[in-house]
Amino acid sequence: MQPVQGPTVEQIALAMRLRALREDLWPDVELTQARLGQALGGTRPLSVAAISSWESPTSPRVPPPHRLTAYATFFATRRSIEGKAYRVFGDSELTEAERARRDELAEELAILRGAALPPSTARRAILSAVASPDTPPAAGTWRFIDGKPVTIVCAELPARLQEGMPDPDPSSPDHVELYRYADLDALFELHGHIRAVNGPDTLVNIRLSPLLTADDYTTHLVLLGGVDWNELTRELLERRLELPVRQVSAENRAHAYFEVTDGEQPVKYLPVVNGAAAEDVLLEDVAHFYRGPNPFNAKRTVTICNAMYGRGTLGAVRTLTDARFRDRNEAHIVSRFAGREAFSILSRVLIVKGQAVTPDWTLPEVRLHEWPQVAR
């Protein structure tokens, strides 16, 4: 007799997102499952049982594609609930901004639905729902749906380290400008991924933190590296973001740590370093991933990928770029933080023979701290 299989993380993520839309998008309105079913079904209202099954975290059912299209249209505009009878507007009745929001939601739900389907059909469902020869592949967190410029901000290597590079003199014909950049492996990984998922029309700039212009600050910001070298990471974590996580420096980075202050007592998370050998060997780093509104422009976002060491920063980046892990990590974000405009995850990054192993956020032992805390 085959054991009964529980729901997958991806199925739970879709269910939680649908519930969050109904309960949290318009918190001043009590939108019941019955009223939502009436709106989505039109002349043939959907049953409460159907809506409940789509939202169930314990035994979720995957809605058909046309129902998710109706969800996206309904929640694209508050006008859906302003009449005596709630309803789904036709395409011609939507404003340009509402259609853009509808398309954004439809794409998000299509991705979640594709991930929630059995492996044999998931890829085909995602491709048929969101892909075309003229659009880039969908990719969750790193897809900036508004098409506005993205600025990846790196720390500048200290002068003493630049001096050890080939042709460090900028006047040398063989000088390489990227020698000034810290976290090159994380930058290389992330720049290519953002370009791939957003398409050629999205401008993706690379900047050193000391050389940012006023216009750079108001784009989508992506910060690589910690508070020691990246001035903007330090500025945001210490002064601009209301976040119960701070990064504390130390002369010996093995003694640096992240401190979490949203519990009864502050908690410190340190890297694991084996100092028994002639030189310290990093065994485990602590990586921080943060996404929220840009404090310099509320219509854009800021994303921080930082750690104590460069290996950890690369691990933070690869959580959502590594093809083997990004879908499940994206599903975890949705299941955990649906409806939240900002979130933060501290996680372990195992280092094996000098290589960073991509964190799997679905494993409790990998996640060290998540914010905001979600009531269970």
DRENDO-1510 file (C-alpha; in Angstrom, 1 decimal, always signed):
<recs>
REC; n; res; u; v; w
REC; 1; MET; +0.0; +0.0; +0.0 .
REC; 2; GLN; +1.4; +3.4; -1.0 .
REC; 3; PRO; +1.9; +5.9; +1.7 .
REC; 4; VAL; -0.3; +9.0; +1.5 .
REC; 5; GLN; +1.7; +11.9; +0.1 .
REC; 6; GLY; +1.4; +15.3; +1.8 .
REC; 7; PRO; +1.3; +18.6; -0.1 .
REC; 8; THR; +4.5; +19.9; -1.6 .
REC; 9; VAL; +6.1; +23.1; -0.6 .
REC; 10; GLU; +5.1; +24.5; -4.0 .
REC; 11; GLN; +1.5; +23.6; -3.6 .
REC; 12; ILE; +1.4; +25.2; -0.1 .
REC; 13; ALA; +3.0; +28.3; -1.6 .
REC; 14; LEU; +0.3; +28.7; -4.2 .
REC; 15; ALA; -2.4; +28.2; -1.6 .
REC; 16; MET; -0.9; +30.7; +0.9 .
REC; 17; ARG; -0.6; +33.3; -1.9 .
REC; 18; LEU; -4.3; +32.9; -2.8 .
REC; 19; ARG; -5.3; +33.2; +0.8 .
REC; 20; ALA; -3.1; +36.2; +1.3 .
REC; 21; LEU; -4.7; +38.0; -1.7 .
REC; 22; ARG; -8.2; +37.5; -0.2 .
REC; 23; GLU; -7.3; +38.3; +3.4 .
REC; 24; ASP; -4.5; +40.8; +3.3 .
REC; 25; LEU; -4.6; +42.8; +0.1 .
REC; 26; TRP; -7.5; +44.9; +1.3 .
REC; 27; PRO; -7.3; +44.5; +5.1 .
REC; 28; ASP; -10.2; +46.9; +5.8 .
REC; 29; VAL; -12.6; +44.7; +3.9 .
REC; 30; GLU; -13.9; +41.3; +5.1 .
REC; 31; LEU; -13.7; +39.4; +1.8 .
REC; 32; THR; -15.3; +36.0; +2.5 .
REC; 33; GLN; -14.7; +32.9; +0.4 .
REC; 34; ALA; -18.4; +33.0; -0.5 .
REC; 35; ARG; -18.2; +36.6; -1.9 .
REC; 36; LEU; -15.0; +35.8; -3.8 .
REC; 37; GLY; -16.6; +32.7; -5.3 .
REC; 38; GLN; -19.6; +34.8; -6.5 .
REC; 39; ALA; -17.3; +37.3; -8.1 .
REC; 40; LEU; -15.0; +34.8; -9.8 .
REC; 41; GLY; -17.8; +32.7; -11.1 .
REC; 42; GLY; -20.0; +35.5; -12.4 .
REC; 43; THR; -23.4; +34.0; -13.5 .
REC; 44; ARG; -22.2; +30.6; -12.1 .
REC; 45; PRO; -20.7; +31.4; -8.7 .
REC; 46; LEU; -18.0; +29.1; -7.4 .
REC; 47; SER; -18.7; +27.2; -4.2 .
REC; 48; VAL; -17.1; +28.0; -0.9 .
REC; 49; ALA; -15.6; +24.4; -1.0 .
REC; 50; ALA; -13.8; +25.2; -4.2 .
REC; 51; ILE; -12.2; +28.4; -2.9 .
REC; 52; SER; -11.4; +26.7; +0.4 .
REC; 53; SER; -9.6; +23.8; -1.4 .
REC; 54; TRP; -7.5; +26.2; -3.4 .
REC; 55; GLU; -6.4; +28.0; -0.2 .
REC; 56; SER; -5.9; +25.0; +2.0 .
REC; 57; PRO; -2.3; +24.6; +3.4 .
REC; 58; THR; -3.0; +21.0; +4.3 .
REC; 59; SER; -4.7; +19.5; +1.2 .
REC; 60; PRO; -4.5; +22.2; -1.5 .
REC; 61; ARG; -6.0; +21.7; -5.0 .
REC; 62; VAL; -4.4; +23.5; -7.9 .
REC; 63; PRO; -6.9; +25.8; -9.7 .
REC; 64; PRO; -7.2; +25.7; -13.5 .
REC; 65; PRO; -5.4; +28.5; -15.4 .
REC; 66; HIS; -8.5; +30.5; -16.3 .
REC; 67; ARG; -9.5; +30.7; -12.6 .
REC; 68; LEU; -6.1; +32.2; -11.8 .
REC; 69; THR; -6.5; +34.7; -14.6 .
REC; 70; ALA; -9.8; +35.7; -12.9 .
REC; 71; TYR; -8.0; +36.0; -9.6 .
REC; 72; ALA; -5.4; +38.3; -11.2 .
REC; 73; THR; -8.0; +40.5; -12.8 .
REC; 74; PHE; -10.2; +40.7; -9.6 .
REC; 75; PHE; -7.3; +41.7; -7.4 .
REC; 76; ALA; -5.7; +44.1; -9.9 .
REC; 77; THR; -8.1; +46.8; -8.9 .
REC; 78; ARG; -10.0; +47.8; -5.8 .
REC; 79; ARG; -12.9; +48.8; -8.0 .
REC; 80; SER; -13.7; +45.0; -8.0 .
REC; 81; ILE; -15.3; +45.4; -4.6 .
REC; 82; GLU; -16.7; +48.9; -4.7 .
REC; 83; GLY; -20.1; +48.0; -6.2 .
REC; 84; LYS; -22.9; +46.3; -4.5 .
REC; 85; ALA; -22.0; +43.1; -6.3 .
REC; 86; TYR; -18.3; +42.2; -6.4 .
REC; 87; ARG; -17.2; +41.3; -9.9 .
REC; 88; VAL; -14.3; +40.7; -12.3 .
REC; 89; PHE; -13.9; +43.5; -14.8 .
REC; 90; GLY; -13.4; +43.0; -18.5 .
REC; 91; ASP; -10.1; +43.9; -20.1 .
REC; 92; SER; -11.6; +47.0; -21.8 .
REC; 93; GLU; -12.8; +48.3; -18.5 .
REC; 94; LEU; -9.4; +48.3; -16.9 .
REC; 95; THR; -7.1; +51.2; -16.9 .
REC; 96; GLU; -3.5; +50.9; -18.2 .
REC; 97; ALA; -2.2; +50.7; -14.6 .
REC; 98; GLU; -4.7; +48.1; -13.7 .
REC; 99; ARG; -3.9; +46.0; -16.8 .
REC; 100; ALA; -0.2; +46.1; -15.8 .
REC; 101; ARG; -1.0; +45.0; -12.3 .
REC; 102; ARG; -3.3; +42.2; -13.7 .
REC; 103; ASP; -0.5; +41.0; -15.9 .
REC; 104; GLU; +2.0; +41.1; -13.1 .
REC; 105; LEU; -0.3; +39.0; -10.8 .
REC; 106; ALA; -1.2; +36.6; -13.6 .
REC; 107; GLU; +2.5; +35.9; -14.3 .
REC; 108; GLU; +3.2; +35.4; -10.6 .
REC; 109; LEU; +0.3; +33.0; -10.2 .
REC; 110; ALA; +1.1; +31.1; -13.4 .
REC; 111; ILE; +4.7; +30.5; -12.1 .
REC; 112; LEU; +3.4; +29.3; -8.7 .
REC; 113; ARG; +0.9; +27.0; -10.4 .
REC; 114; GLY; +3.5; +25.6; -12.7 .
REC; 115; ALA; +5.7; +24.8; -9.7 .
REC; 116; ALA; +2.8; +23.2; -7.9 .
REC; 117; LEU; +2.0; +20.8; -10.6 .
REC; 118; PRO; +3.5; +17.3; -10.9 .
REC; 119; PRO; +7.0; +17.4; -12.4 .
REC; 120; SER; +5.8; +15.8; -15.7 .
REC; 121; THR; +3.6; +18.8; -16.4 .
REC; 122; ALA; +5.0; +21.7; -14.5 .
REC; 123; ARG; +7.5; +22.9; -17.0 .
REC; 124; ARG; +5.0; +22.7; -19.9 .
REC; 125; ALA; +2.4; +24.6; -17.8 .
REC; 126; ILE; +4.9; +27.4; -17.0 .
REC; 127; LEU; +6.0; +27.8; -20.6 .
REC; 128; SER; +2.5; +27.8; -22.0 .
REC; 129; ALA; +1.3; +30.4; -19.4 .
REC; 130; VAL; +4.0; +33.0; -19.4 .
REC; 131; ALA; +6.5; +32.4; -22.2 .
REC; 132; SER; +6.6; +33.6; -25.8 .
REC; 133; PRO; +9.4; +34.3; -28.2 .
REC; 134; ASP; +9.3; +38.0; -27.3 .
REC; 135; THR; +9.4; +37.7; -23.5 .
REC; 136; PRO; +12.2; +36.7; -21.2 .
REC; 137; PRO; +11.8; +33.7; -18.8 .
REC; 138; ALA; +10.0; +34.5; -15.6 .
REC; 139; ALA; +12.1; +34.4; -12.4 .
REC; 140; GLY; +10.3; +35.6; -9.4 .
REC; 141; THR; +12.3; +38.0; -7.1 .
REC; 142; TRP; +14.9; +39.0; -9.8 .
REC; 143; ARG; +12.3; +39.9; -12.3 .
REC; 144; PHE; +11.6; +43.6; -12.1 .
REC; 145; ILE; +8.2; +43.8; -13.8 .
REC; 146; ASP; +8.2; +47.6; -14.2 .
REC; 147; GLY; +11.2; +47.4; -16.5 .
REC; 148; LYS; +13.0; +50.3; -14.6 .
REC; 149; PRO; +16.8; +50.5; -14.3 .
REC; 150; VAL; +18.6; +48.2; -11.9 .
REC; 151; THR; +21.9; +49.2; -10.2 .
REC; 152; ILE; +24.1; +46.5; -8.7 .
REC; 153; VAL; +26.3; +48.1; -6.1 .
REC; 154; CYS; +29.6; +46.5; -5.2 .
REC; 155; ALA; +32.2; +47.4; -2.6 .
REC; 156; GLU; +35.6; +48.7; -3.8 .
REC; 157; LEU; +38.6; +46.6; -2.9 .
REC; 158; PRO; +40.9; +48.4; -0.5 .
REC; 159; ALA; +44.0; +49.9; -2.2 .
REC; 160; ARG; +46.3; +47.4; -0.6 .
REC; 161; LEU; +44.5; +44.6; -2.3 .
REC; 162; GLN; +44.3; +46.4; -5.6 .
REC; 163; GLU; +48.0; +46.7; -5.6 .
REC; 164; GLY; +48.4; +43.0; -5.8 .
REC; 165; MET; +46.4; +42.8; -9.0 .
REC; 166; PRO; +48.0; +42.6; -12.5 .
REC; 167; ASP; +48.5; +46.1; -13.9 .
REC; 168; PRO; +47.0; +48.0; -11.0 .
REC; 169; ASP; +47.8; +51.4; -12.5 .
REC; 170; PRO; +44.7; +52.7; -14.2 .
REC; 171; SER; +46.9; +54.4; -16.8 .
REC; 172; SER; +48.2; +50.9; -17.9 .
REC; 173; PRO; +46.8; +49.8; -21.3 .
REC; 174; ASP; +46.3; +46.3; -19.7 .
REC; 175; HIS; +44.5; +47.6; -16.6 .
REC; 176; VAL; +41.2; +45.9; -15.9 .
REC; 177; GLU; +38.6; +48.1; -14.2 .
REC; 178; LEU; +36.8; +45.2; -12.6 .
REC; 179; TYR; +39.9; +44.6; -10.5 .
REC; 180; ARG; +38.6; +47.3; -8.3 .
REC; 181; TYR; +35.4; +45.4; -7.5 .
REC; 182; ALA; +34.9; +43.1; -4.5 .
REC; 183; ASP; +32.7; +40.0; -4.8 .
REC; 184; LEU; +33.3; +39.4; -8.4 .
REC; 185; ASP; +32.0; +35.9; -8.5 .
REC; 186; ALA; +28.7; +37.1; -7.0 .
REC; 187; LEU; +28.5; +40.0; -9.4 .
REC; 188; PHE; +29.2; +37.8; -12.4 .
REC; 189; GLU; +26.5; +35.3; -11.3 .
REC; 190; LEU; +23.9; +37.9; -10.6 .
REC; 191; HIS; +24.4; +40.4; -13.4 .
REC; 192; GLY; +24.0; +37.6; -16.0 .
REC; 193; HIS; +20.9; +36.3; -14.3 .
REC; 194; ILE; +19.2; +39.7; -14.0 .
REC; 195; ARG; +19.9; +40.5; -17.6 .
REC; 196; ALA; +18.5; +37.1; -18.7 .
REC; 197; VAL; +15.2; +37.2; -16.8 .
REC; 198; ASN; +14.5; +40.9; -17.5 .
REC; 199; GLY; +15.4; +41.1; -21.2 .
REC; 200; PRO; +17.6; +43.4; -23.2 .
REC; 201; ASP; +15.4; +46.5; -22.7 .
REC; 202; THR; +16.1; +46.7; -18.9 .
REC; 203; LEU; +19.1; +48.7; -18.1 .
REC; 204; VAL; +21.4; +47.0; -15.6 .
REC; 205; ASN; +24.2; +49.2; -14.2 .
REC; 206; ILE; +27.2; +48.1; -12.2 .
REC; 207; ARG; +28.6; +50.7; -9.7 .
REC; 208; LEU; +31.1; +50.9; -6.9 .
REC; 209; SER; +29.5; +52.2; -3.8 .
REC; 210; PRO; +31.8; +55.3; -3.5 .
REC; 211; LEU; +30.9; +56.3; -7.0 .
REC; 212; LEU; +27.1; +56.3; -7.0 .
REC; 213; THR; +25.3; +59.2; -8.5 .
REC; 214; ALA; +22.1; +60.8; -7.2 .
REC; 215; ASP; +20.2; +59.1; -10.0 .
REC; 216; ASP; +21.6; +55.7; -9.1 .
REC; 217; TYR; +20.1; +55.8; -5.6 .
REC; 218; THR; +16.6; +56.0; -7.0 .
REC; 219; THR; +16.7; +52.9; -9.2 .
REC; 220; HIS; +16.2; +49.3; -8.1 .
REC; 221; LEU; +19.2; +48.8; -5.9 .
REC; 222; VAL; +21.0; +45.5; -5.5 .
REC; 223; LEU; +23.8; +45.6; -2.9 .
REC; 224; LEU; +26.5; +43.0; -2.8 .
REC; 225; GLY; +28.8; +42.6; +0.2 .
REC; 226; GLY; +28.8; +43.5; +3.9 .
REC; 227; VAL; +29.3; +46.6; +6.0 .
REC; 228; ASP; +33.1; +46.5; +6.1 .
REC; 229; TRP; +33.6; +47.5; +2.5 .
REC; 230; ASN; +30.2; +48.3; +1.0 .
REC; 231; GLU; +29.4; +51.8; +2.2 .
REC; 232; LEU; +25.8; +51.7; +1.0 .
REC; 233; THR; +25.1; +48.4; +2.8 .
REC; 234; ARG; +26.4; +50.0; +6.0 .
REC; 235; GLU; +24.3; +53.1; +5.4 .
REC; 236; LEU; +21.1; +51.2; +4.9 .
REC; 237; LEU; +21.5; +48.6; +7.7 .
REC; 238; GLU; +22.6; +51.1; +10.3 .
REC; 239; ARG; +20.4; +54.2; +9.4 .
REC; 240; ARG; +17.8; +53.6; +6.8 .
REC; 241; LEU; +16.1; +50.3; +7.3 .
REC; 242; GLU; +13.9; +49.4; +10.3 .
REC; 243; LEU; +15.2; +45.8; +10.5 .
REC; 244; PRO; +16.0; +43.7; +13.6 .
REC; 245; VAL; +19.2; +42.4; +12.0 .
REC; 246; ARG; +22.6; +44.2; +12.1 .
REC; 247; GLN; +26.0; +43.1; +10.9 .
REC; 248; VAL; +28.8; +43.7; +13.4 .
REC; 249; SER; +32.4; +44.0; +12.2 .
REC; 250; ALA; +35.5; +42.6; +13.9 .
REC; 251; GLU; +39.2; +42.9; +13.1 .
REC; 252; ASN; +39.3; +39.2; +12.7 .
REC; 253; ARG; +36.3; +38.4; +10.4 .
REC; 254; ALA; +35.9; +35.0; +12.2 .
REC; 255; HIS; +34.7; +37.0; +15.1 .
REC; 256; ALA; +32.2; +39.2; +13.1 .
REC; 257; TYR; +28.6; +38.3; +13.4 .
REC; 258; PHE; +25.0; +39.1; +12.6 .
REC; 259; GLU; +22.9; +40.2; +15.6 .
REC; 260; VAL; +19.2; +39.7; +15.8 .
REC; 261; THR; +17.2; +41.8; +18.2 .
REC; 262; ASP; +13.5; +40.9; +17.8 .
REC; 263; GLY; +13.5; +38.3; +20.7 .
REC; 264; GLU; +13.8; +38.6; +24.4 .
REC; 265; GLN; +17.6; +38.6; +24.2 .
REC; 266; PRO; +19.9; +39.5; +21.3 .
REC; 267; VAL; +21.1; +36.5; +19.4 .
REC; 268; LYS; +24.5; +36.4; +17.5 .
REC; 269; TYR; +25.2; +34.3; +14.5 .
REC; 270; LEU; +28.9; +33.8; +13.6 .
REC; 271; PRO; +30.7; +32.0; +10.8 .
REC; 272; VAL; +32.3; +28.7; +11.5 .
REC; 273; VAL; +36.1; +28.7; +11.0 .
REC; 274; ASN; +38.6; +25.9; +11.6 .
REC; 275; GLY; +41.7; +27.6; +13.0 .
REC; 276; ALA; +43.6; +24.4; +13.7 .
REC; 277; ALA; +45.5; +24.5; +10.4 .
REC; 278; ALA; +48.3; +26.9; +9.5 .
REC; 279; GLU; +45.6; +29.2; +8.0 .
REC; 280; ASP; +42.0; +29.5; +9.0 .
REC; 281; VAL; +39.6; +27.5; +6.9 .
REC; 282; LEU; +36.0; +28.7; +6.4 .
REC; 283; LEU; +33.6; +25.9; +7.0 .
REC; 284; GLU; +30.3; +27.8; +7.2 .
REC; 285; ASP; +29.3; +31.4; +6.6 .
REC; 286; VAL; +26.2; +33.3; +7.6 .
REC; 287; ALA; +24.4; +34.9; +4.6 .
REC; 288; HIS; +21.8; +37.6; +4.7 .
REC; 289; PHE; +19.1; +38.2; +2.1 .
REC; 290; TYR; +16.9; +41.3; +2.4 .
REC; 291; ARG; +14.3; +42.7; +0.0 .
REC; 292; GLY; +12.1; +45.8; +0.6 .
REC; 293; PRO; +11.2; +49.2; -0.7 .
REC; 294; ASN; +14.1; +51.5; -1.7 .
REC; 295; PRO; +14.3; +54.2; +1.1 .
REC; 296; PHE; +15.3; +56.7; -1.6 .
REC; 297; ASN; +12.4; +55.9; -3.9 .
REC; 298; ALA; +9.4; +54.0; -2.6 .
REC; 299; LYS; +8.4; +52.9; -6.1 .
REC; 300; ARG; +11.6; +50.9; -6.4 .
REC; 301; THR; +13.2; +48.1; -4.4 .
REC; 302; VAL; +16.4; +47.4; -2.5 .
REC; 303; THR; +17.9; +43.9; -2.2 .
REC; 304; ILE; +20.9; +43.1; +0.0 .
REC; 305; CYS; +23.1; +40.0; -0.3 .
REC; 306; ASN; +25.8; +40.1; +2.3 .
REC; 307; ALA; +27.8; +37.9; +4.6 .
REC; 308; MET; +31.0; +37.8; +6.5 .
REC; 309; TYR; +33.0; +36.4; +3.6 .
REC; 310; GLY; +32.7; +36.5; -0.2 .
REC; 311; ARG; +31.7; +32.9; -0.3 .
REC; 312; GLY; +28.7; +33.7; +1.9 .
REC; 313; THR; +27.7; +36.6; -0.3 .
REC; 314; LEU; +27.8; +34.3; -3.3 .
REC; 315; GLY; +25.6; +31.8; -1.4 .
REC; 316; ALA; +23.1; +34.5; -0.7 .
REC; 317; VAL; +23.0; +35.4; -4.5 .
REC; 318; ARG; +22.7; +31.8; -5.6 .
REC; 319; THR; +19.6; +31.0; -3.4 .
REC; 320; LEU; +17.5; +32.6; -6.2 .
REC; 321; THR; +19.8; +32.1; -9.3 .
REC; 322; ASP; +20.8; +28.5; -8.9 .
REC; 323; ALA; +18.5; +26.5; -11.3 .
REC; 324; ARG; +18.4; +23.6; -8.9 .
REC; 325; PHE; +17.2; +25.6; -5.9 .
REC; 326; ARG; +15.7; +28.9; -7.0 .
REC; 327; ASP; +12.1; +27.6; -7.6 .
REC; 328; ARG; +11.8; +26.0; -4.2 .
REC; 329; ASN; +13.4; +29.0; -2.5 .
REC; 330; GLU; +11.0; +31.3; -4.4 .
REC; 331; ALA; +8.1; +29.2; -3.2 .
REC; 332; HIS; +9.3; +29.5; +0.4 .
REC; 333; ILE; +9.3; +33.3; +0.0 .
REC; 334; VAL; +5.8; +33.3; -1.2 .
REC; 335; SER; +4.5; +30.8; +1.5 .
REC; 336; ARG; +6.3; +32.7; +4.3 .
REC; 337; PHE; +6.0; +36.3; +3.3 .
REC; 338; ALA; +3.0; +36.7; +0.9 .
REC; 339; GLY; +1.6; +40.2; +1.2 .
REC; 340; ARG; +4.6; +41.6; +3.0 .
REC; 341; GLU; +6.5; +44.4; +1.3 .
REC; 342; ALA; +9.8; +43.6; +3.0 .
REC; 343; PHE; +11.5; +40.4; +4.3 .
REC; 344; SER; +14.8; +39.2; +5.6 .
REC; 345; ILE; +16.3; +35.7; +5.8 .
REC; 346; LEU; +19.5; +34.7; +7.6 .
REC; 347; SER; +20.8; +31.3; +6.5 .
REC; 348; ARG; +23.8; +29.0; +6.7 .
REC; 349; VAL; +26.1; +28.7; +3.8 .
REC; 350; LEU; +28.1; +25.5; +3.9 .
REC; 351; ILE; +31.6; +25.7; +2.4 .
REC; 352; VAL; +33.0; +22.5; +1.0 .
REC; 353; LYS; +36.6; +22.6; -0.3 .
REC; 354; GLY; +36.3; +26.3; -0.7 .
REC; 355; GLN; +33.1; +26.2; -2.6 .
REC; 356; ALA; +29.8; +27.7; -1.4 .
REC; 357; VAL; +26.9; +25.3; -1.4 .
REC; 358; THR; +23.6; +27.0; -2.3 .
REC; 359; PRO; +21.3; +27.3; +0.7 .
REC; 360; ASP; +17.9; +25.5; +0.6 .
REC; 361; TRP; +15.5; +27.7; +2.5 .
REC; 362; THR; +12.9; +24.9; +2.7 .
REC; 363; LEU; +15.2; +23.2; +5.3 .
REC; 364; PRO; +14.6; +24.5; +8.9 .
REC; 365; GLU; +18.2; +23.7; +9.8 .
REC; 366; VAL; +19.5; +26.0; +7.0 .
REC; 367; ARG; +17.3; +29.0; +8.0 .
REC; 368; LEU; +18.7; +30.8; +11.1 .
REC; 369; HIS; +16.3; +33.7; +11.3 .
REC; 370; GLU; +13.4; +35.1; +9.3 .
REC; 371; TRP; +11.7; +38.5; +9.6 .
REC; 372; PRO; +9.0; +39.6; +9.8 .
REC; 373; GLN; +7.9; +36.8; +12.1 .
REC; 374; VAL; +4.6; +35.2; +11.0 .
REC; 375; ALA; +2.0; +34.1; +13.5 .
REC; 376; ARG; +1.2; +30.5; +13.2 .
</recs>
